[in-house]
């Protein structure tokens, strides 16, 4: 019996000890959730406990509660933990008051609110708390709210200026002086400054130097936190309308009606990944990171928007993981998207019409505007923009042949190939009665406002050998006969390389003071004089005349290539895109 009594007594004592220990843990947990525990102190740091009129030096292990006010001197630092392993560090010459510290019964969210009266702080909200911790830091003109992030904040009461710099995750910042204004979303790598009476332009990018300047004396004691250690998630692909890869687009892309979805939208889609933490969200910005919209999905995600005509949208994308770390959106783009209300065939027709009109009008500058600096050939054997414009189009225009050029074309097929519009056109040119036809395949880049980046096939009727021979006219005059009348013997050689081989002769017009007549030049005469077959030549005589059209009986005369008003003859030729005119003067 005594043994049984002892056993029962022992059992009750054990249960009592267990109950006591459990009660202690519950009390400690509750005490922890409605208070903050000081974990490190450096320099002079004092606390004015709520309801007290006496400032007390803070020490490690002290508890802080709602209403307590902490002040540091010019070399003082204090760090304390609260909630679910959240951290707040207060820098030198700062004053912070605890406004809220506890659990909201309905939502079970641990809410912490601090007022930064002066100085600077660094706050870390544990991202593994599953969204049950919410931190707010307020100044005279700003309110910052976060769930899972790492950021710094400073406040200058003399200037009424608040500065927020985000190191990980995102901070929602509200300018308290402008009621009704939407909050600013300041994410990792960005900062914002709120000034009294001034509407901020929005978050700005921060460099490594900005972060280092802020953090050099504000590192969290006990090692770096989870946000600093976690790698950011990665946006692994971004597509426009599932066909255009952002990696293949340099700076901009111009979309047509054919590029939109059936509902007239632009579809942005892609993938994201993170090896350590799950991706919890993907956001898309159409203004270069100023504002953000949530995409649908995480690993595979999409976002649609309806574009306005000729409006420029600066597209960039970022992802956030469960550790609250946000990817650097500056690694993607921004790519400028512009929508033009045309379809692909209209784009192709406008391009060809402008190209042919520029050549017909002799405007090589207009042609330059149509061809990308990245042009890579290869029609006509040209492999760069400069070669194409200079060696082909400009020389063609400079030759003067374009004055008799007419062009017609028909577009066979128009397709979209990734970042390009590709179409095939059959064309016909007519130059002074000579007809040529050809087929060319054209690539117009959406990234380069539909400028030409590549061609295959025929490039008009221009070949390199045309420009190796300069068109020209040569004339020789010799004296014939003595005594008078002394006729003038004229030898003419015309270099005209682009006349078809089937044409064996051409006709020139000879004008003197008293008469006009024609003479025939042949390929055979030219070849006999030069050994080449691409020109025309001939010899003929011109009767010597006087100003009154009477035969001059005196010989000889000296002939020069110069103008003499009362004694001259003129040779003119027009045809096949050429115009030659040469005046021969006679001096006694």
C-alpha positions in Angstrom: 0.0 0.0 0.0 2.7 2.6 0.8 4.3 1.7 -2.4 1.0 2.4 -4.3 0.6 5.7 -2.5 4.1 6.7 -3.3 3.5 5.8 -7.0 0.3 7.9 -7.1 1.9 10.8 -5.4 4.9 10.6 -7.8 2.5 10.4 -10.8 0.7 13.6 -9.7 4.0 15.3 -9.1 5.2 14.4 -12.6 2.0 15.6 -14.2 2.2 18.8 -12.2 5.8 19.4 -13.4 4.8 18.7 -17.0 1.8 21.0 -16.7 4.0 23.7 -15.1 6.6 23.4 -17.8 4.0 23.5 -20.6 2.4 26.5 -18.9 5.8 28.2 -18.8 6.4 27.6 -22.5 3.0 29.0 -23.4 3.6 32.0 -21.2 7.0 32.5 -22.7 5.6 32.3 -26.2 2.9 34.7 -25.4 5.4 37.0 -23.7 7.6 36.8 -26.8 4.8 37.7 -29.2 3.7 40.9 -27.4 7.2 42.0 -26.6 10.6 42.5 -28.3 13.9 41.0 -26.9 17.1 43.1 -27.0 19.8 40.9 -28.6 22.7 43.4 -28.9 23.7 46.9 -27.7 26.6 49.0 -28.7 27.4 52.5 -27.3 24.8 54.4 -25.3 21.2 53.3 -25.8 18.4 54.4 -23.5 14.7 53.4 -23.2 11.8 55.4 -21.8 9.4 52.6 -20.7 5.7 53.3 -21.2 4.3 55.1 -18.2 7.7 56.0 -16.9 9.4 59.4 -16.7 12.9 58.0 -16.2 15.2 57.1 -19.1 16.9 53.7 -18.4 20.0 52.2 -20.2 19.1 49.2 -22.3 20.9 45.9 -21.9 20.9 42.6 -23.8 18.0 40.5 -22.7 15.7 43.4 -21.8 12.1 43.3 -23.0 10.4 46.1 -24.9 6.7 46.6 -25.3 4.1 48.9 -26.8 4.6 52.5 -25.8 8.4 52.1 -25.1 10.7 54.7 -26.7 14.3 53.9 -27.6 17.0 56.5 -28.2 20.6 56.0 -29.4 23.5 58.5 -29.1 25.8 59.4 -32.0 27.6 56.1 -31.7 24.8 53.9 -30.3 23.3 50.8 -31.9 20.6 48.4 -30.7 19.1 45.3 -32.2 16.0 43.4 -31.0 13.9 40.5 -32.2 10.1 40.3 -32.2 7.3 38.2 -33.6 8.5 35.2 -35.5 12.2 35.8 -35.6 11.8 39.3 -37.1 14.6 41.8 -36.5 14.9 45.6 -36.1 18.2 47.4 -35.8 18.3 51.0 -34.8 21.3 53.1 -36.0 23.1 56.1 -34.3 21.3 59.3 -33.3 17.9 57.7 -33.7 14.6 57.7 -31.8 12.1 54.8 -32.3 8.7 54.3 -30.5 6.9 50.9 -30.4 3.3 51.5 -31.5 1.9 48.0 -31.9 3.2 44.6 -31.0 1.0 41.5 -30.9 -1.4 39.1 -32.6 -4.6 40.1 -34.4 -7.1 37.5 -33.1 -9.2 37.3 -36.2 -6.4 36.8 -38.7 -3.7 35.5 -36.4 -1.3 37.8 -38.1 1.5 39.1 -35.8 1.4 42.9 -36.3 4.3 45.2 -35.4 4.3 48.9 -35.9 7.2 51.3 -35.1 7.5 55.0 -35.4 10.8 56.3 -36.7 11.0 59.8 -35.1 14.5 60.4 -36.1 17.5 58.6 -37.6 17.6 55.3 -39.4 16.7 51.6 -39.0 17.1 48.3 -40.8 14.2 45.9 -40.7 14.1 42.2 -41.5 10.8 40.3 -41.6 11.3 36.5 -41.7 10.1 35.3 -45.1 9.5 31.8 -43.7 6.7 33.0 -41.4 4.1 32.0 -44.1 2.8 35.5 -44.3 1.8 35.7 -40.6 4.1 38.6 -39.8 3.3 42.1 -40.9 5.6 45.1 -40.1 4.9 48.8 -40.5 7.3 51.6 -40.0 6.0 55.1 -39.9 7.5 58.6 -40.1 5.9 62.0 -40.2 5.2 61.7 -43.9 5.5 58.0 -44.8 4.2 54.6 -44.0 5.9 51.4 -45.0 4.2 48.0 -44.9 5.9 44.7 -45.6 5.5 40.9 -45.2 8.8 39.1 -45.7 11.6 41.5 -46.8 14.8 43.3 -45.9 15.0 47.0 -46.1 16.4 50.2 -44.6 14.8 53.5 -43.8 15.9 56.9 -42.6 14.1 60.0 -41.5 15.3 63.6 -41.2 12.8 65.6 -39.1 14.4 68.9 -40.0 13.8 68.3 -43.7 10.8 66.1 -43.2 12.4 63.7 -45.6 12.0 59.9 -45.6 14.3 57.6 -47.6 13.6 53.9 -48.1 16.0 51.4 -49.7 14.9 47.8 -50.4 17.5 45.0 -50.2 15.2 42.0 -50.6 11.5 41.5 -51.3 9.2 44.5 -51.7 8.1 47.4 -49.5 4.7 49.2 -50.0 5.3 52.9 -49.3 2.5 55.4 -48.8 3.1 59.2 -48.9 0.9 60.4 -46.0 0.7 64.0 -47.2 -1.2 63.0 -50.3 -4.4 61.4 -49.4 -5.9 59.0 -51.9 -2.6 58.5 -53.7 -1.8 54.9 -54.5 1.2 53.4 -52.6 4.5 52.9 -54.3 5.9 49.4 -54.6 9.7 49.6 -53.9 11.4 46.2 -54.6 14.9 44.9 -54.3 17.5 47.1 -55.9 15.3 50.2 -55.8 14.8 53.2 -53.5 12.5 56.1 -53.0 12.7 59.5 -51.3 9.6 61.2 -49.9 9.8 65.0 -49.3 7.3 67.3 -47.7 4.9 68.8 -50.2 6.7 67.1 -53.2 5.1 64.3 -55.2 7.8 61.7 -55.7 8.6 60.6 -59.3 8.6 57.0 -58.1 11.1 54.3 -57.2 14.6 54.7 -58.6 17.3 52.1 -59.3 20.1 51.9 -56.7 23.6 50.9 -57.4 25.9 48.7 -55.3 27.5 51.8 -53.9 24.2 53.1 -52.5 23.5 49.9 -50.7 27.0 49.7 -49.3 26.8 53.3 -48.0 23.6 52.5 -46.2 24.6 49.1 -44.8 28.2 49.7 -43.8 27.2 50.2 -40.2 23.8 48.5 -40.3 24.6 44.8 -40.8 22.4 42.6 -38.7 24.2 41.0 -35.8 24.5 37.2 -35.7 25.3 36.8 -39.4 23.5 37.7 -42.5 19.8 36.9 -42.7 17.9 34.5 -44.9 17.0 37.2 -47.5 20.7 38.1 -48.0 21.7 34.5 -48.3 18.9 33.4 -50.7 19.6 33.6 -54.4 16.9 35.5 -56.4 14.6 33.4 -58.7 15.2 33.5 -62.4 13.0 34.4 -65.3 14.1 31.7 -67.7 12.2 32.8 -70.8 10.0 35.6 -72.0 7.9 35.5 -75.3 5.7 38.0 -77.0 2.7 36.2 -78.5 4.6 32.9 -78.1 6.7 33.5 -81.2 9.1 36.4 -80.4 11.8 35.5 -77.9 12.9 38.5 -75.9 16.5 37.2 -76.1 16.4 37.7 -79.8 15.1 41.3 -79.6 17.7 43.9 -79.1 15.8 47.0 -77.9 12.4 47.3 -79.5 9.7 45.5 -81.4 6.9 46.9 -83.5 3.8 44.7 -83.6 1.1 44.7 -86.3 -2.5 43.6 -86.3 -1.4 40.1 -87.3 0.7 39.9 -84.1 -2.2 40.4 -81.7 -4.4 37.7 -80.3 -7.9 37.1 -81.6 -9.2 39.4 -78.9 -6.8 42.2 -80.0 -4.3 41.7 -77.0 -0.6 41.4 -76.7 0.3 38.2 -74.9 3.4 38.1 -72.7 4.4 34.6 -71.4 7.3 32.7 -70.2 8.9 30.5 -67.5 10.6 31.1 -64.1 12.5 28.9 -61.7 14.3 28.8 -58.4 16.3 25.9 -57.1 16.1 26.7 -53.4 12.7 28.4 -52.8 9.4 28.1 -54.7 8.5 30.9 -57.0 5.5 32.7 -55.4 4.8 35.3 -58.0 5.7 36.8 -61.4 5.1 40.5 -62.2 5.1 42.4 -65.5 5.9 46.1 -65.9 5.0 48.1 -69.1 6.7 51.3 -68.0 10.3 50.1 -67.3 9.7 49.1 -63.7 7.7 52.1 -62.4 4.5 50.1 -61.9 3.9 46.3 -61.8 1.0 44.0 -62.6 0.6 40.3 -61.5 1.0 37.7 -64.1 -1.1 34.5 -64.1 1.0 31.5 -62.9 4.5 31.1 -61.6 6.6 28.4 -63.2 4.7 28.9 -66.4 3.1 32.4 -66.5 1.3 34.7 -68.8 0.0 38.3 -68.9 -2.1 40.1 -71.5 -2.7 43.8 -72.3 -4.5 45.7 -75.0 -2.1 48.1 -76.8 -2.9 51.6 -77.9 -1.8 52.6 -81.4 1.8 53.9 -81.6 2.1 53.9 -77.7 5.5 52.8 -76.5 5.5 50.1 -73.7 8.8 49.4 -72.0 8.4 45.7 -71.1 10.3 44.0 -68.2 9.5 41.1 -65.9 10.5 40.0 -62.4 9.8 37.0 -60.1 9.6 36.6 -56.3 10.3 33.5 -54.3 9.0 32.3 -50.9 12.1 33.8 -49.2 10.9 37.2 -50.3 13.8 37.7 -52.7 12.9 39.4 -56.0 14.8 39.0 -59.2 16.6 42.0 -60.7 14.2 43.1 -63.5 17.0 45.1 -65.1 18.4 41.8 -66.4 15.4 41.5 -68.8 15.0 44.4 -71.2 13.3 46.7 -71.0 12.1 46.0 -74.6 10.0 48.8 -76.1 6.8 47.4 -77.7 5.0 49.6 -80.2 1.7 48.6 -81.9 1.0 49.9 -85.4 -2.5 49.3 -86.8 -1.4 47.5 -90.0 -1.2 43.9 -91.1 1.9 42.3 -92.5 0.9 42.7 -96.2 0.4 46.4 -95.7 3.8 46.7 -94.0 5.4 44.9 -97.0 3.5 47.0 -99.6 4.5 50.2 -97.8 8.2 49.1 -97.7 8.4 48.3 -101.5 6.4 51.4 -102.5 8.8 53.6 -100.5 11.9 51.8 -101.8 11.0 51.9 -105.5 9.8 55.5 -105.2 13.1 56.5 -103.6 15.0 55.0 -106.4 12.8 56.5 -109.1 13.0 59.9 -107.4 16.8 59.7 -107.0 16.6 60.0 -103.2 19.3 57.7 -101.8 18.7 59.2 -98.3 15.2 57.7 -98.4 16.7 54.4 -99.3 19.1 54.6 -96.3 16.0 55.0 -94.0 14.6 51.7 -95.3 17.7 49.5 -94.7 18.9 48.5 -91.3 22.5 49.0 -90.2 22.5 45.3 -89.4 21.7 44.3 -93.0 23.6 41.1 -93.9 23.0 40.6 -97.6 22.9 38.9 -100.0 21.0 40.0 -103.1 23.3 41.4 -105.8 26.3 40.2 -103.8 26.2 43.0 -101.2 26.7 42.1 -97.6 26.4 45.3 -95.6 24.1 48.3 -95.4 26.9 50.6 -96.6 27.8 48.4 -99.5 24.2 48.0 -100.5 23.4 51.7 -100.4 26.7 53.0 -101.8 27.6 50.3 -104.4 24.1 49.5 -105.6 21.4 52.1 -105.1 23.4 55.3 -105.0 25.5 54.6 -108.0 22.3 53.5 -109.8 20.8 56.9 -108.9 23.9 58.9 -109.7 24.1 57.3 -113.2 20.9 59.1 -114.1 19.3 56.0 -115.4 16.6 56.1 -112.8 15.0 59.1 -114.7 13.6 56.6 -117.2 12.8 53.9 -114.7 9.4 52.4 -114.0 8.7 49.6 -111.6 5.8 47.3 -110.9 5.6 44.5 -108.4 3.3 41.8 -106.9 3.7 40.3 -103.4 3.2 36.6 -103.4 3.3 35.6 -99.7 3.9 37.3 -96.4 4.9 35.3 -93.2 6.1 36.1 -89.7 9.3 34.4 -88.7 10.1 35.2 -85.1 11.3 38.8 -85.0 11.0 39.3 -88.8 8.3 39.7 -91.5 9.4 37.7 -94.5 7.7 38.1 -97.9 8.4 37.3 -101.6 7.8 39.9 -104.3 8.1 39.6 -108.1 9.0 42.8 -109.8 9.4 44.2 -113.3 11.5 47.2 -114.3 11.3 49.1 -117.5 14.3 51.3 -118.4 14.0 53.3 -121.6 12.2 50.4 -123.2 14.4 47.6 -121.7 12.4 45.2 -119.5 13.8 43.1 -116.7 12.0 40.9 -114.2 13.1 39.1 -111.0 12.0 37.7 -107.7 13.3 38.8 -104.3 12.7 37.5 -100.8 12.8 40.2 -98.2 13.3 40.1 -94.4 12.0 43.2 -92.4 12.9 43.3 -88.8 10.2 44.1 -86.2 13.0 45.2 -83.8 14.2 47.8 -86.3 10.8 49.3 -87.2 10.5 47.0 -90.3 13.8 48.0 -91.9 15.4 45.6 -94.3 17.8 43.2 -92.7 18.3 40.5 -95.4 17.4 39.7 -99.0 17.7 36.8 -101.3 17.2 36.6 -105.0 17.5 39.4 -107.6 18.1 43.0 -106.8 16.6 44.9 -109.8 18.8 44.5 -112.9 21.9 45.9 -111.5 25.1 44.0 -111.7 28.6 44.9 -110.5 30.1 45.0 -114.0 27.8 47.9 -115.0 29.6 50.2 -112.6 33.1 49.1 -113.6 32.7 51.0 -116.9 32.0 54.7 -116.8 29.6 55.9 -119.5 31.2 58.7 -121.6 31.5 60.5 -124.9 34.7 61.1 -126.8 35.0 63.2 -130.0 37.9 63.9 -132.3 38.0 66.5 -135.1 40.5 66.4 -138.1 40.9 68.7 -141.1 40.0 67.4 -144.5 40.6 68.7 -148.0 42.7 71.5 -149.4 42.1 73.9 -151.2 38.7 74.9 -149.9 36.1 73.9 -149.1 37.7 72.4 -146.0 35.4 69.9 -144.4 35.8 68.9 -140.8 36.2 65.2 -140.1 34.6 64.1 -136.8 35.3 60.8 -135.0 32.8 59.9 -132.2 33.2 57.1 -129.6 30.4 56.6 -127.1 30.8 54.3 -124.1 27.3 53.0 -123.3 27.7 49.6 -121.5 24.1 48.8 -120.6 22.5 48.7 -124.0 21.4 45.2 -125.0 23.8 43.2 -127.2 21.0 42.9 -129.8 21.3 46.6 -130.5 24.1 47.0 -133.0 23.8 50.7 -133.8 22.5 54.0 -132.5 21.8 57.4 -134.1 23.3 60.7 -133.1 22.1 64.2 -134.1 24.6 66.7 -135.5 23.7 70.5 -135.5 25.7 73.2 -137.1 24.8 76.9 -137.5 23.2 76.3 -140.8 21.9 72.6 -140.7 20.9 69.6 -138.6 21.3 66.0 -139.7 21.7 62.5 -138.3 24.5 60.0 -138.3 24.7 56.3 -137.3 27.3 54.9 -134.9 27.9 51.1 -134.8 29.4 48.6 -132.4 31.7 47.4 -135.1 33.3 50.9 -135.5 33.7 51.2 -131.8 35.3 47.8 -131.5 37.7 48.6 -134.4 38.9 51.7 -132.5 39.0 50.3 -129.0 39.0 46.5 -129.1 35.8 46.5 -126.9 32.2 45.8 -127.8 30.3 47.7 -125.2 30.2 51.1 -127.0 29.4 52.7 -130.4 31.5 54.7 -132.8 31.7 56.2 -136.2 33.3 58.9 -138.5 31.6 61.6 -140.6 32.3 65.0 -142.1 30.7 68.3 -141.4 30.8 71.0 -144.2 32.6 74.1 -143.2 30.3 77.2 -143.0 30.5 80.8 -142.2 28.1 82.9 -140.0 26.0 83.7 -143.1 26.0 80.0 -144.1 28.3 80.7 -147.1 31.3 78.4 -147.7 34.5 79.9 -146.4 37.3 79.6 -149.0 40.2 79.9 -146.6 42.0 76.9 -145.1 43.3 75.6 -142.8 41.5 76.1 -139.4 42.4 75.1 -135.8 39.7 73.2 -134.0 39.2 73.2 -130.2 36.8 71.8 -127.7 35.3 75.1 -126.7 32.3 77.3 -127.3 32.5 79.9 -130.1 29.2 81.7 -130.6 29.4 82.2 -134.3 31.2 79.1 -135.4 30.3 75.7 -133.8 28.6 72.4 -134.2 26.8 70.3 -131.6 26.4 66.5 -131.2 23.5 65.2 -129.2 22.3 61.7 -128.2 19.4 60.6 -126.0 18.3 57.0 -125.5 18.5 53.9 -123.2 18.7 56.1 -120.1 21.6 58.3 -121.4 21.8 61.9 -122.4 25.0 63.1 -124.2 25.5 66.7 -125.4 28.9 68.1 -126.6 29.7 71.4 -128.4 32.7 71.8 -130.7 34.0 75.3 -131.4 36.2 76.5 -134.4 38.9 79.2 -134.0 40.6 80.6 -137.2 
